[in-house]
């Protein structure tokens, strides 16, 4: 399978992938942060955090492409056990509370 990612114009640190709607709010999730020179192609079981609502989904990668699914209770517990994850979700909610009112 080829990588579904392509560089975002003007932002070499961000790659865009096919648009996947958030399962909670429907907002398009079409970017992934990149650290280093390697484009991170998600694998099945990787987390996806919606920057619109802060909800967590799970990537499912298969022969027909890439999709999102709801996380299991165990996956949410694992996600929440990492302080960096909970800090990121908190920052998304704080940003949205001050910058996205009325959207």
Rosetta blueprint (number, residue, H / E / L):
1 X L
2 X L
3 X L
4 X L
5 X E
6 X E
7 X E
8 X E
9 X L
10 X L
11 X E
12 X E
13 X E
14 X E
15 X E
16 X E
17 X E
18 X E
19 X E
20 X E
21 X E
22 X L
23 X L
24 X L
25 X L
26 X L
27 X L
28 X E
29 X E
30 X E
31 X E
32 X E
33 X E
34 X L
35 X L
36 X L
37 X L
38 X L
39 X L
40 X L
41 X L
42 X L
43 X L
44 X L
45 X L
46 X L
47 X E
48 X E
49 X E
50 X L
51 X L
52 X L
53 X L
54 X L
55 X L
56 X E
57 X E
58 X E
59 X E
60 X E
61 X E
62 X E
63 X L
64 X L
65 X E
66 X E
67 X E
68 X E
69 X E
70 X E
71 X L
72 X L
73 X H
74 X H
75 X H
76 X H
77 X H
78 X H
79 X H
80 X H
81 X L
82 X L
83 X H
84 X H
85 X H
86 X H
87 X H
88 X H
89 X H
90 X H
91 X H
92 X H
93 X H
94 X H
95 X H
96 X H
97 X H
98 X H
99 X H
100 X L
101 X L
102 X L
103 X L
